Amino acid sequence: MGLKENYLSGFLGFVFLGLGLVFWVLIIPAVLFFSASLYFLYVRYQFSSQGGKLQDRIWSLVLSNLDWNGEGRALDIGCGNGALTIKLAQQNPKAHIVGIDCWGKTWEYSKKICERNAMIEGVSERVVFQKADALSLPFDDGYFNAVVSNFVFHMVGKAKDKRGVVREALRVVKKGGKFSFQDEFLLKQLYGDMDDLIETIRSWGISKVEFVQTRDTDFVPRELKLPFILGTMGLIKGTK
Ligand SMILES: C[S@@+](CC[C@H](N)C(=O)[O-])C[C@H]1O[C@@H](n2cnc3c(N)ncnc32)[C@H](O)[C@@H]1O
């Protein structure tokens, strides 16, 4: 997270610095762009495994909120490079796990990368990756004992209202099965009011559902609680 923004703000900083040599007033935007570039460097450091290890901790939040006994099948929706899928498999040595993703152009992830990562981590015999759309999952109702997802739903589909994506994810959870979904749930444009969202999910026949404001977890630095970083992060967990 932050690499593109880092390059762009750094580049603009140099452009305005150059122009500022002619028009002094342009030194101001140059300073602002360099500051933004430094901020995104800091964000990258916090997320990296050599730095703040935030990415790892964010995946752990999803798994620690999944109250599952590890029996049967689980699904990771929008698995990216397979990291969360693999962790789920490692934590549940008897389970069979499926990771799905559309692997579009926005990310440098692919099915091949996921499979290679699963092989390196020694879980490839119990993990399958499949290209699929989160809006229309190619599985029967109730196919999985557990379903997880991390920072995917807000990207799915053109419609602003993302409740349909949550509903589709819940469709494939078995009755009595568990789920843990982390996303930008505090972004009202996407999910509306949280109490209303939870009530709506209950009205879909979900027996137990709870919202966890994971943005307030103690390891999330205050500087990263901006809306476009982790400021709208939350998690929905429960039992179907
Ligand atoms: C921010 S990344 C998160 C990846 C992974 N869940 C993680 O925590 O590392 C978002 C992922 O959602 C995937 N994605 C976006 N729209 C999707 C869709 N309609 N169906 C399936 N995956 C989708 C992207 O390809 C990308 O891998």
The ligand as an SDF file (V2000), in Angstrom:
LIG
                    3D

 27 29  0  0  0  0  0  0  0  0999 V2000
   -6.6590   -5.1580   -1.2780 C   0  0  0  0  0  0  0  0  0  0  0  0
   -6.4900   -6.6730   -2.1090 S   0  0  0  0  0  0  0  0  0  0  0  0
   -6.6380   -7.7810   -0.7170 C   0  0  0  0  0  0  0  0  0  0  0  0
   -6.0630   -9.1240   -1.0100 C   0  0  0  0  0  0  0  0  0  0  0  0
   -6.1200  -10.1120    0.1550 C   0  0  0  0  0  0  0  0  0  0  0  0
   -7.4570  -10.3300    0.6310 N   0  0  0  0  0  0  0  0  0  0  0  0
   -5.2270   -9.6670    1.2730 C   0  0  0  0  0  0  0  0  0  0  0  0
   -5.7260   -9.4020    2.3810 O   0  0  0  0  0  0  0  0  0  0  0  0
   -4.0100   -9.6070    1.0580 O   0  0  0  0  0  0  0  0  0  0  0  0
   -8.0590   -6.8300   -2.9050 C   0  0  0  0  0  0  0  0  0  0  0  0
   -8.2210   -8.0940   -3.7140 C   0  0  0  0  0  0  0  0  0  0  0  0
   -9.5770   -8.1950   -4.1190 O   0  0  0  0  0  0  0  0  0  0  0  0
   -9.6030   -8.7520   -5.4130 C   0  0  0  0  0  0  0  0  0  0  0  0
  -10.8930   -8.4580   -6.0300 N   0  0  0  0  0  0  0  0  0  0  0  0
  -11.3680   -7.2450   -6.4000 C   0  0  0  0  0  0  0  0  0  0  0  0
  -12.5840   -7.3860   -6.9700 N   0  0  0  0  0  0  0  0  0  0  0  0
  -12.8800   -8.7000   -6.9500 C   0  0  0  0  0  0  0  0  0  0  0  0
  -13.9770   -9.4790   -7.4100 C   0  0  0  0  0  0  0  0  0  0  0  0
  -15.0400   -8.9090   -7.9950 N   0  0  0  0  0  0  0  0  0  0  0  0
  -13.9530  -10.8170   -7.2320 N   0  0  0  0  0  0  0  0  0  0  0  0
  -12.8750  -11.4140   -6.6510 C   0  0  0  0  0  0  0  0  0  0  0  0
  -11.8090  -10.7360   -6.2070 N   0  0  0  0  0  0  0  0  0  0  0  0
  -11.8000   -9.4000   -6.3580 C   0  0  0  0  0  0  0  0  0  0  0  0
   -8.4240   -8.0970   -6.0970 C   0  0  0  0  0  0  0  0  0  0  0  0
   -8.0210   -8.8140   -7.2530 O   0  0  0  0  0  0  0  0  0  0  0  0
   -7.3760   -8.1320   -4.9860 C   0  0  0  0  0  0  0  0  0  0  0  0
   -6.6160   -9.3140   -5.0180 O   0  0  0  0  0  0  0  0  0  0  0  0
  1  2  1  0
  2  3  1  0
  2 10  1  0
  3  4  1  0
  4  5  1  0
  5  6  1  0
  5  7  1  0
  7  8  2  0
  7  9  1  0
 10 11  1  0
 11 12  1  0
 11 26  1  0
 12 13  1  0
 13 14  1  0
 13 24  1  0
 14 15  1  0
 14 23  1  0
 15 16  2  0
 16 17  1  0
 17 18  1  0
 17 23  2  0
 18 19  1  0
 18 20  2  0
 20 21  1  0
 21 22  2  0
 22 23  1  0
 24 25  1  0
 24 26  1  0
 26 27  1  0
M  CHG  2   2   1   9  -1
M  END
$$$$
